[in-house]
Structure formats: structure tokens, C-alpha cells
Amino acid sequence: MDSNMVLRLGAVGLLGLMLFGAAFALREPDVPEPIRIFPAVVPADPLAAELTRCRKLGLEAAGNQACEEAWAESRARFFSPPNVSREH
């Protein structure tokens, strides 16, 4: 066989593979996954609610006294030993 015949057979084979791949991809339509909507969780803890409010303030929270106090309380809770109960 000469090189032109080999190239033609390769091209036909590649075309066949591409057609097979296209037929395989189109055999079943893609069904989009349903969108799941979860309700917003409202924090029962007043500190969590205040931290959420401060997070929404963005850079303005840096000078806010209530946010500073909430962050201090959050740090105190985080770094306190687990058996120590703190009054809120």
C-alpha cells in the first residue's frame, strides 16, 4: 500500500470514530439536575446573629463597637477550655 492509501484509511477511520462518538453522545438527552433550595438558617444564638450582621457590613465593621465586642466574645468562646461554661 502506498502512503496516500494509508492516509485515506486513517482519515476514514477517524471520521468513523467521530461519528460513533457523536451518536453515542446524542443517544440520550441530558436531564438537568433539579435545583435544590434550602431555607435560610436563622441563628438562635445572639452572638452568631451579631457576627453574621458584622460579616455583612464588610469593611465598615472594623470601626463598629458592637462588632468589636462580638469578635472578642467569639475569640473568648473559641479559646476557652471546653468544660468551662460561660454566661451570655
N, CA, C and O atoms as CSV, one atom per row, in Angstrom:
chain,resi,resn,atom,element,x,y,z
A,1,MET,N,N,0.840,-1.190,0.000
A,1,MET,CA,C,0.000,0.000,0.000
A,1,MET,C,C,0.878,1.243,0.000
A,1,MET,O,O,1.924,1.299,0.647
A,2,ASP,N,N,0.430,2.200,-0.722
A,2,ASP,CA,C,1.199,3.437,-0.735
A,2,ASP,C,C,0.729,4.362,0.392
A,2,ASP,O,O,-0.288,4.099,1.035
A,3,SER,N,N,1.458,5.421,0.620
A,3,SER,CA,C,1.177,6.311,1.747
A,3,SER,C,C,-0.159,7.040,1.600
A,3,SER,O,O,-0.818,7.312,2.604
A,4,ASN,N,N,-0.570,7.360,0.379
A,4,ASN,CA,C,-1.863,8.030,0.199
A,4,ASN,C,C,-3.013,7.144,0.653
A,4,ASN,O,O,-3.968,7.627,1.261
A,5,MET,N,N,-2.928,5.860,0.362
A,5,MET,CA,C,-3.982,4.930,0.759
A,5,MET,C,C,-4.047,4.793,2.281
A,5,MET,O,O,-5.135,4.713,2.851
A,6,VAL,N,N,-2.895,4.766,2.932
A,6,VAL,CA,C,-2.842,4.668,4.396
A,6,VAL,C,C,-3.447,5.919,5.019
A,6,VAL,O,O,-4.189,5.825,5.997
A,7,LEU,N,N,-3.140,7.084,4.467
A,7,LEU,CA,C,-3.707,8.327,4.976
A,7,LEU,C,C,-5.217,8.354,4.793
A,7,LEU,O,O,-5.939,8.800,5.685
A,8,ARG,N,N,-5.696,7.891,3.667
A,8,ARG,CA,C,-7.143,7.862,3.422
A,8,ARG,C,C,-7.842,6.899,4.388
A,8,ARG,O,O,-8.893,7.226,4.939
A,9,LEU,N,N,-7.266,5.731,4.589
A,9,LEU,CA,C,-7.851,4.782,5.535
A,9,LEU,C,C,-7.852,5.351,6.962
A,9,LEU,O,O,-8.807,5.151,7.713
A,10,GLY,N,N,-6.795,6.047,7.322
A,10,GLY,CA,C,-6.730,6.685,8.651
A,10,GLY,C,C,-7.784,7.760,8.796
A,10,GLY,O,O,-8.427,7.867,9.840
A,11,ALA,N,N,-7.968,8.563,7.747
A,11,ALA,CA,C,-8.971,9.622,7.787
A,11,ALA,C,C,-10.376,9.039,7.872
A,11,ALA,O,O,-11.209,9.541,8.625
A,12,VAL,N,N,-10.645,7.989,7.109
A,12,VAL,CA,C,-11.960,7.344,7.153
A,12,VAL,C,C,-12.189,6.716,8.532
A,12,VAL,O,O,-13.287,6.806,9.081
A,13,GLY,N,N,-11.178,6.095,9.075
A,13,GLY,CA,C,-11.298,5.516,10.425
A,13,GLY,C,C,-11.556,6.574,11.471
A,13,GLY,O,O,-12.388,6.383,12.358
A,14,LEU,N,N,-10.856,7.685,11.378
A,14,LEU,CA,C,-11.063,8.790,12.322
A,14,LEU,C,C,-12.462,9.361,12.183
A,14,LEU,O,O,-13.117,9.652,13.184
A,15,LEU,N,N,-12.922,9.522,10.961
A,15,LEU,CA,C,-14.272,10.017,10.720
A,15,LEU,C,C,-15.304,9.058,11.298
A,15,LEU,O,O,-16.297,9.493,11.881
A,16,GLY,N,N,-15.077,7.767,11.142
A,16,GLY,CA,C,-15.976,6.771,11.721
A,16,GLY,C,C,-16.021,6.859,13.232
A,16,GLY,O,O,-17.094,6.773,13.829
A,17,LEU,N,N,-14.876,7.028,13.851
A,17,LEU,CA,C,-14.835,7.175,15.313
A,17,LEU,C,C,-15.550,8.437,15.771
A,17,LEU,O,O,-16.231,8.428,16.796
A,18,MET,N,N,-15.400,9.521,15.019
A,18,MET,CA,C,-16.071,10.770,15.378
A,18,MET,C,C,-17.585,10.618,15.246
A,18,MET,O,O,-18.329,11.100,16.100
A,19,LEU,N,N,-18.043,9.961,14.201
A,19,LEU,CA,C,-19.481,9.730,14.040
A,19,LEU,C,C,-20.022,8.832,15.141
A,19,LEU,O,O,-21.110,9.073,15.664
A,20,PHE,N,N,-19.269,7.800,15.493
A,20,PHE,CA,C,-19.675,6.925,16.581
A,20,PHE,C,C,-19.766,7.702,17.899
A,20,PHE,O,O,-20.717,7.527,18.660
A,21,GLY,N,N,-18.781,8.555,18.164
A,21,GLY,CA,C,-18.802,9.366,19.392
A,21,GLY,C,C,-19.975,10.322,19.419
A,21,GLY,O,O,-20.602,10.503,20.463
A,22,ALA,N,N,-20.282,10.939,18.287
A,22,ALA,CA,C,-21.418,11.862,18.227
A,22,ALA,C,C,-22.725,11.114,18.441
A,22,ALA,O,O,-23.600,11.600,19.157
A,23,ALA,N,N,-22.873,9.939,17.834
A,23,ALA,CA,C,-24.092,9.153,18.011
A,23,ALA,C,C,-24.224,8.698,19.459
A,23,ALA,O,O,-25.329,8.684,20.001
A,24,PHE,N,N,-23.126,8.331,20.086
A,24,PHE,CA,C,-23.151,7.913,21.488
A,24,PHE,C,C,-23.545,9.074,22.398
A,24,PHE,O,O,-24.291,8.878,23.357
A,25,ALA,N,N,-23.055,10.275,22.112
A,25,ALA,CA,C,-23.365,11.440,22.942
A,25,ALA,C,C,-24.816,11.878,22.768
A,25,ALA,O,O,-25.420,12.402,23.704
A,26,LEU,N,N,-25.377,11.669,21.588
A,26,LEU,CA,C,-26.732,12.125,21.319
A,26,LEU,C,C,-27.798,11.061,21.565
A,26,LEU,O,O,-28.981,11.329,21.354
A,27,ARG,N,N,-27.419,9.881,21.999
A,27,ARG,CA,C,-28.397,8.819,22.162
A,27,ARG,C,C,-29.373,9.073,23.302
A,27,ARG,O,O,-30.502,8.586,23.256
A,28,GLU,N,N,-28.970,9.820,24.320
A,28,GLU,CA,C,-29.842,10.093,25.454
A,28,GLU,C,C,-29.721,11.570,25.815
A,28,GLU,O,O,-28.615,12.063,26.039
A,29,PRO,N,N,-30.849,12.283,25.875
A,29,PRO,CA,C,-30.753,13.711,26.205
A,29,PRO,C,C,-30.322,13.910,27.663
A,29,PRO,O,O,-30.692,13.139,28.548
A,30,ASP,N,N,-29.548,14.941,27.881
A,30,ASP,CA,C,-29.111,15.266,29.238
A,30,ASP,C,C,-30.263,15.912,29.994
A,30,ASP,O,O,-30.871,16.874,29.525
A,31,VAL,N,N,-30.549,15.376,31.154
A,31,VAL,CA,C,-31.593,15.936,32.006
A,31,VAL,C,C,-30.902,16.760,33.075
A,31,VAL,O,O,-30.096,16.231,33.841
A,32,PRO,N,N,-31.209,18.055,33.139
A,32,PRO,CA,C,-30.542,18.869,34.159
A,32,PRO,C,C,-30.959,18.429,35.560
A,32,PRO,O,O,-32.099,18.033,35.802
A,33,GLU,N,N,-30.006,18.513,36.456
A,33,GLU,CA,C,-30.273,18.144,37.840
A,33,GLU,C,C,-31.198,19.190,38.457
A,33,GLU,O,O,-31.005,20.385,38.233
A,34,PRO,N,N,-32.192,18.767,39.224
A,34,PRO,CA,C,-33.112,19.746,39.806
A,34,PRO,C,C,-32.384,20.670,40.785
A,34,PRO,O,O,-31.455,20.259,41.480
A,35,ILE,N,N,-32.817,21.891,40.820
A,35,ILE,CA,C,-32.219,22.880,41.715
A,35,ILE,C,C,-32.805,22.677,43.102
A,35,ILE,O,O,-34.022,22.653,43.289
A,36,ARG,N,N,-31.923,22.533,44.051
A,36,ARG,CA,C,-32.365,22.356,45.435
A,36,ARG,C,C,-32.235,23.682,46.170
A,36,ARG,O,O,-31.176,24.309,46.180
A,37,ILE,N,N,-33.313,24.081,46.771
A,37,ILE,CA,C,-33.325,25.340,47.513
A,37,ILE,C,C,-33.464,25.000,48.991
A,37,ILE,O,O,-34.419,24.349,49.414
A,38,PHE,N,N,-32.498,25.451,49.752
A,38,PHE,CA,C,-32.519,25.205,51.179
A,38,PHE,C,C,-32.949,26.484,51.899
A,38,PHE,O,O,-32.516,27.574,51.526
A,39,PRO,N,N,-33.776,26.367,52.904
A,39,PRO,CA,C,-34.197,27.568,53.631
A,39,PRO,C,C,-33.019,28.172,54.395
A,39,PRO,O,O,-32.101,27.471,54.823
A,40,ALA,N,N,-33.077,29.464,54.548
A,40,ALA,CA,C,-32.030,30.151,55.296
A,40,ALA,C,C,-32.099,29.738,56.761
A,40,ALA,O,O,-33.177,29.632,57.347
A,41,VAL,N,N,-30.949,29.513,57.322
A,41,VAL,CA,C,-30.878,29.125,58.724
A,41,VAL,C,C,-30.718,30.387,59.559
A,41,VAL,O,O,-29.760,31.144,59.401
A,42,VAL,N,N,-31.659,30.589,60.433
A,42,VAL,CA,C,-31.596,31.748,61.319
A,42,VAL,C,C,-30.904,31.310,62.598
A,42,VAL,O,O,-31.384,30.402,63.277
A,43,PRO,N,N,-29.783,31.939,62.940
A,43,PRO,CA,C,-29.065,31.519,64.143
A,43,PRO,C,C,-29.865,31.827,65.408
A,43,PRO,O,O,-30.397,32.925,65.565
A,44,ALA,N,N,-29.942,30.848,66.302
A,44,ALA,CA,C,-30.651,31.034,67.563
A,44,ALA,C,C,-29.766,31.756,68.569
A,44,ALA,O,O,-30.265,32.353,69.524
A,45,ASP,N,N,-28.470,31.703,68.361
A,45,ASP,CA,C,-27.520,32.334,69.266
A,45,ASP,C,C,-27.395,33.814,68.907
A,45,ASP,O,O,-27.116,34.139,67.753
A,46,PRO,N,N,-27.595,34.713,69.865
A,46,PRO,CA,C,-27.473,36.146,69.561
A,46,PRO,C,C,-26.073,36.536,69.078
A,46,PRO,O,O,-25.927,37.444,68.259
A,47,LEU,N,N,-25.053,35.854,69.583
A,47,LEU,CA,C,-23.688,36.150,69.135
A,47,LEU,C,C,-23.531,35.785,67.666
A,47,LEU,O,O,-22.923,36.534,66.902
A,48,ALA,N,N,-24.071,34.642,67.268
A,48,ALA,CA,C,-23.992,34.235,65.861
A,48,ALA,C,C,-24.726,35.229,64.971
A,48,ALA,O,O,-24.265,35.540,63.872
A,49,ALA,N,N,-25.854,35.722,65.433
A,49,ALA,CA,C,-26.609,36.715,64.655
A,49,ALA,C,C,-25.803,38.006,64.514
A,49,ALA,O,O,-25.786,38.618,63.446
A,50,GLU,N,N,-25.144,38.411,65.581
A,50,GLU,CA,C,-24.331,39.631,65.535
A,50,GLU,C,C,-23.114,39.452,64.631
A,50,GLU,O,O,-22.744,40.373,63.903
A,51,LEU,N,N,-22.491,38.277,64.673
A,51,LEU,CA,C,-21.355,38.006,63.793
A,51,LEU,C,C,-21.787,37.989,62.329
A,51,LEU,O,O,-21.046,38.442,61.457
A,52,THR,N,N,-22.968,37.474,62.061
A,52,THR,CA,C,-23.499,37.489,60.697
A,52,THR,C,C,-23.733,38.916,60.233
A,52,THR,O,O,-23.413,39.263,59.097
A,53,ARG,N,N,-24.291,39.745,61.108
A,53,ARG,CA,C,-24.520,41.151,60.766
A,53,ARG,C,C,-23.200,41.853,60.484
A,53,ARG,O,O,-23.099,42.640,59.543
A,54,CYS,N,N,-22.194,41.571,61.296
A,54,CYS,CA,C,-20.886,42.202,61.100
A,54,CYS,C,C,-20.235,41.731,59.803
A,54,CYS,O,O,-19.564,42.512,59.128
A,55,ARG,N,N,-20.427,40.460,59.451
A,55,ARG,CA,C,-19.873,39.947,58.212
A,55,ARG,C,C,-20.505,40.655,57.015
A,55,ARG,O,O,-19.830,40.926,56.022
A,56,LYS,N,N,-21.779,40.950,57.112
A,56,LYS,CA,C,-22.462,41.637,56.016
A,56,LYS,C,C,-22.035,43.098,55.908
A,56,LYS,O,O,-22.134,43.689,54.832
A,57,LEU,N,N,-21.563,43.687,56.998
A,57,LEU,CA,C,-21.109,45.083,56.962
A,57,LEU,C,C,-19.822,45.241,56.165
A,57,LEU,O,O,-19.568,46.303,55.597
A,58,GLY,N,N,-19.019,44.203,56.120
A,58,GLY,CA,C,-17.758,44.270,55.381
A,58,GLY,C,C,-16.740,45.119,56.123
A,58,GLY,O,O,-16.539,44.952,57.326
A,59,LEU,N,N,-16.094,46.037,55.399
A,59,LEU,CA,C,-15.047,46.863,55.997
A,59,LEU,C,C,-15.585,47.854,57.021
A,59,LEU,O,O,-14.842,48.302,57.894
A,60,GLU,N,N,-16.858,48.199,56.926
A,60,GLU,CA,C,-17.448,49.122,57.896
A,60,GLU,C,C,-17.489,48.526,59.300
A,60,GLU,O,O,-17.588,49.262,60.282
A,61,ALA,N,N,-17.414,47.206,59.402
A,61,ALA,CA,C,-17.476,46.547,60.703
A,61,ALA,C,C,-16.218,46.791,61.529
A,61,ALA,O,O,-16.239,46.631,62.749
A,62,ALA,N,N,-15.126,47.176,60.877
A,62,ALA,CA,C,-13.865,47.370,61.603
A,62,ALA,C,C,-13.973,48.470,62.648
A,62,ALA,O,O,-13.332,48.377,63.695
A,63,GLY,N,N,-14.750,49.491,62.403
A,63,GLY,CA,C,-14.884,50.572,63.366
A,63,GLY,C,C,-16.130,50.483,64.222
A,63,GLY,O,O,-16.390,51.376,65.029
A,64,ASN,N,N,-16.902,49.429,64.063
A,64,ASN,CA,C,-18.155,49.268,64.783
A,64,ASN,C,C,-17.887,48.641,66.148
A,64,ASN,O,O,-17.314,47.555,66.233
A,65,GLN,N,N,-18.298,49.320,67.211
A,65,GLN,CA,C,-18.034,48.862,68.574
A,65,GLN,C,C,-18.753,47.541,68.862
A,65,GLN,O,O,-18.196,46.675,69.537
A,66,ALA,N,N,-19.969,47.376,68.365
A,66,ALA,CA,C,-20.713,46.137,68.614
A,66,ALA,C,C,-20.014,44.959,67.949
A,66,ALA,O,O,-19.986,43.859,68.501
A,67,CYS,N,N,-19.461,45.182,66.785
A,67,CYS,CA,C,-18.736,44.108,66.101
A,67,CYS,C,C,-17.448,43.765,66.837
A,67,CYS,O,O,-17.089,42.594,66.957
A,68,GLU,N,N,-16.762,44.778,67.322
A,68,GLU,CA,C,-15.539,44.524,68.097
A,68,GLU,C,C,-15.852,43.658,69.322
A,68,GLU,O,O,-15.108,42.728,69.635
A,69,GLU,N,N,-16.955,43.968,70.010
A,69,GLU,CA,C,-17.341,43.190,71.192
A,69,GLU,C,C,-17.740,41.765,70.799
A,69,GLU,O,O,-17.411,40.811,71.503
A,70,ALA,N,N,-18.445,41.624,69.684
A,70,ALA,CA,C,-18.852,40.293,69.233
A,70,ALA,C,C,-17.629,39.460,68.875
A,70,ALA,O,O,-17.570,38.276,69.207
A,71,TRP,N,N,-16.660,40.060,68.206
A,71,TRP,CA,C,-15.445,39.331,67.847
A,71,TRP,C,C,-14.656,38.930,69.086
A,71,TRP,O,O,-14.095,37.836,69.144
A,72,ALA,N,N,-14.615,39.822,70.083
A,72,ALA,CA,C,-13.912,39.494,71.336
A,72,ALA,C,C,-14.594,38.322,72.038
A,72,ALA,O,O,-13.921,37.420,72.536
A,73,GLU,N,N,-15.931,38.332,72.078
A,73,GLU,CA,C,-16.667,37.233,72.697
A,73,GLU,C,C,-16.458,35.929,71.924
A,73,GLU,O,O,-16.334,34.859,72.522
A,74,SER,N,N,-16.420,36.025,70.602
A,74,SER,CA,C,-16.204,34.835,69.780
A,74,SER,C,C,-14.819,34.258,70.033
A,74,SER,O,O,-14.662,33.042,70.144
A,75,ARG,N,N,-13.812,35.126,70.124
A,75,ARG,CA,C,-12.460,34.646,70.433
A,75,ARG,C,C,-12.415,34.001,71.813
A,75,ARG,O,O,-11.781,32.962,71.999
A,76,ALA,N,N,-13.095,34.627,72.788
A,76,ALA,CA,C,-13.101,34.075,74.142
A,76,ALA,C,C,-13.755,32.694,74.160
A,76,ALA,O,O,-13.274,31.786,74.838
A,77,ARG,N,N,-14.850,32.536,73.417
A,77,ARG,CA,C,-15.503,31.221,73.348
A,77,ARG,C,C,-14.611,30.197,72.656
A,77,ARG,O,O,-14.536,29.045,73.084
A,78,PHE,N,N,-13.944,30.611,71.602
A,78,PHE,CA,C,-13.119,29.685,70.831
A,78,PHE,C,C,-11.921,29.197,71.630
A,78,PHE,O,O,-11.586,28.013,71.588
A,79,PHE,N,N,-11.272,30.103,72.360
A,79,PHE,CA,C,-10.055,29.743,73.060
A,79,PHE,C,C,-10.285,29.278,74.497
A,79,PHE,O,O,-9.324,28.911,75.173
A,80,SER,N,N,-11.521,29.282,74.981
A,80,SER,CA,C,-11.775,28.833,76.352
A,80,SER,C,C,-11.770,27.310,76.395
A,80,SER,O,O,-12.100,26.658,75.404
A,81,PRO,N,N,-11.396,26.738,77.543
A,81,PRO,CA,C,-11.430,25.278,77.679
A,81,PRO,C,C,-12.864,24.765,77.496
A,81,PRO,O,O,-13.815,25.483,77.804
A,82,PRO,N,N,-13.030,23.538,77.003
A,82,PRO,CA,C,-14.368,23.038,76.690
A,82,PRO,C,C,-15.267,22.821,77.895
A,82,PRO,O,O,-16.488,22.850,77.737
A,83,ASN,N,N,-14.727,22.605,79.095
A,83,ASN,CA,C,-15.551,22.338,80.261
A,83,ASN,C,C,-15.992,23.596,80.986
A,83,ASN,O,O,-16.810,23.521,81.903
A,84,VAL,N,N,-15.476,24.734,80.603
A,84,VAL,CA,C,-15.821,25.983,81.270
A,84,VAL,C,C,-17.103,26.503,80.666
A,84,VAL,O,O,-17.184,26.695,79.453
A,85,SER,N,N,-18.106,26.733,81.490
A,85,SER,CA,C,-19.361,27.298,80.983
A,85,SER,C,C,-19.287,28.810,81.167
A,85,SER,O,O,-18.915,29.303,82.232
A,86,ARG,N,N,-19.645,29.529,80.118
A,86,ARG,CA,C,-19.598,30.984,80.139
A,86,ARG,C,C,-21.012,31.507,80.145
A,86,ARG,O,O,-21.889,30.967,79.471
A,87,GLU,N,N,-21.231,32.559,80.907
A,87,GLU,CA,C,-22.547,33.196,80.903
A,87,GLU,C,C,-22.651,34.107,79.699
A,87,GLU,O,O,-21.671,34.737,79.301
A,88,HIS,N,N,-23.837,34.175,79.121
A,88,HIS,CA,C,-24.030,35.020,77.938
A,88,HIS,C,C,-24.706,36.290,78.328
A,88,HIS,O,O,-24.961,37.141,77.476
